[in-house]
Amino acid sequence: MPKLILLRHGQSTWNLENRFTGWIDVPLTPLGEREATRAGEHIRDIHLDEVFTSVLKRAIDTTTLALKGAGQEGALVRQDAALNERMYGDLQGLNKADVAKRFGDEQVKIWRRSYDVAPPNGESLKDTASRTLPYFIDVILPEVRAGKNVLVSAHGNSLRAIVMHIENLSQAQVLELNIPNGVPIVYDMAADGTVLGKVEMGG
């Protein structure tokens, strides 16, 4: 049966500094690089037929390192901005604790954890899902349905949107969902695109 593997990028420099990242291109930390390589080692026994990633450096570098760790450097990688992280607008680059002091913890929690409330000039999770899911449904899922093993290396919020779709999560459930850095989530998929099983590799 085909497998769908979701992988959030390894720790980035702004993850480490507790800053809102969004669409800003920041590199992986040394720990993030090790997480990416280790993620690849965990899925080494799965032949990857198709690989998809965002156009942001931290996801691309994670993909490269993971493929090396998996011994599959020759895999074809497709990049698309539809898989980019949620765009945090005016909050991008700001320290999360400083933003909380300025606007209050409750407001920041609403921006970060509500489903359809966007930060100033940014995207809500609903907005992110509205660009990620059409690409997933129209481009990625058909490959899975064709019996291929597919890796999607992307970001916390774009992957949350995908998980919400394939696991049929409610808006309330997806708000409690956290995707860990550098941990492959492997789904066994049926031919109709439904989930038969799920395991986190090395989490």
C-alpha positions, -999 to +999 in steps of 0.1 A: +000+000+000+013+035-007+027+057+020+023+094+025+051+109+046+048+144+061+079+160+075+082+194+091+115+211+086+142+208+112+148+236+138+154+269+121+174+299+135+142+318+142+126+287+159+155+288+182+152+326+187+114+323+193+105+346+164+076+345+140+091+333+107+063+329+081+076+335+046+110+349+056+139+327+044+160+316+074+184+287+076+184+256+097+204+255+129+230+227+134+204+209+154+179+214+126+204+199+101+209+168+123+171+165+127+166+165+090+194+139+084+180+117+112+145+120+097+158+106+064+175+077+083+142+068+099+125+064+064+155+048+047+136+016+041+108+034+022+114+040-015+103+075-023+086+079-057+077+115-054+089+144-032+073+177-027+085+208-007+079+245-003+100+272-019+115+282+015+151+275+023+145+257+056+122+232+039+143+227+009+175+221+030+155+197+052+145+178+020+180+177+007+194+164+041+166+139+046+170+124+011+207+121+018+200+104+052+176+081+034+202+073+007+179+086-020+196+118-032+184+111-067+147+115-060+129+141-080+118+171-059+090+194-068+088+228-051+056+249-048+047+280-027+014+264-020+033+244+007+049+275+023+044+282+059+016+305+071+024+341+063+025+360+096+024+395+080+034+423+104+046+398+130+073+382+108+107+386+124+093+397+158+100+378+190+069+361+202+074+371+239+079+407+228+047+406+208+028+392+238+040+421+259+029+446+233-005+432+224-013+409+253-011+371+257-048+366+248-045+385+215-013+366+205-030+333+214-059+343+191-035+351+162-016+319+167-043+294+176-076+305+162-087+290+129-099+320+110-084+351+126-053+364+108-025+386+123-022+420+108-015+417+070-010+379+074-028+346+070-050+326+093-048+288+093-080+289+072-062+311+046-032+287+047-054+257+041-072+275+012-039+276-008-023+244+005-052+219+002-061+225-035-024+217-044-025+187-021-058+174-035-050+181-072-013+174-074+000+153-044-029+130-036-033+116-071+003+104-069-006+085-036-037+071-052-016+059-081+002+037-056+033+059-051+052+066-018+052+104-014+072+126+009+059+161+017+086+182+034+070+215+045+060+236+075+040+234+107+008+251+094+008+239+058+012+203+072-015+210+098-039+218+070-030+186+052-035+165+084-068+182+090-080+171+056-068+135+056-077+128+092-110+147+090-102+168+120-126+195+132-115+232+135-113+227+172-092+195+169-067+211+144-060+240+168-046+215+193-025+198+167+013+203+168+036+190+141+071+183+156+102+194+138+121+168+120+099+138+128+085+119+098+048+111+101+041+081+080+006+073+068-005+040+052-030+051+025-058+033+007-062+036-030-091+060-025-069+084-004-082+074+030-058+067+059-053+031+070-026+037+096-003+063+110+031+062+128+056+089+139+091+077+131+115+086+159+092+110+177 
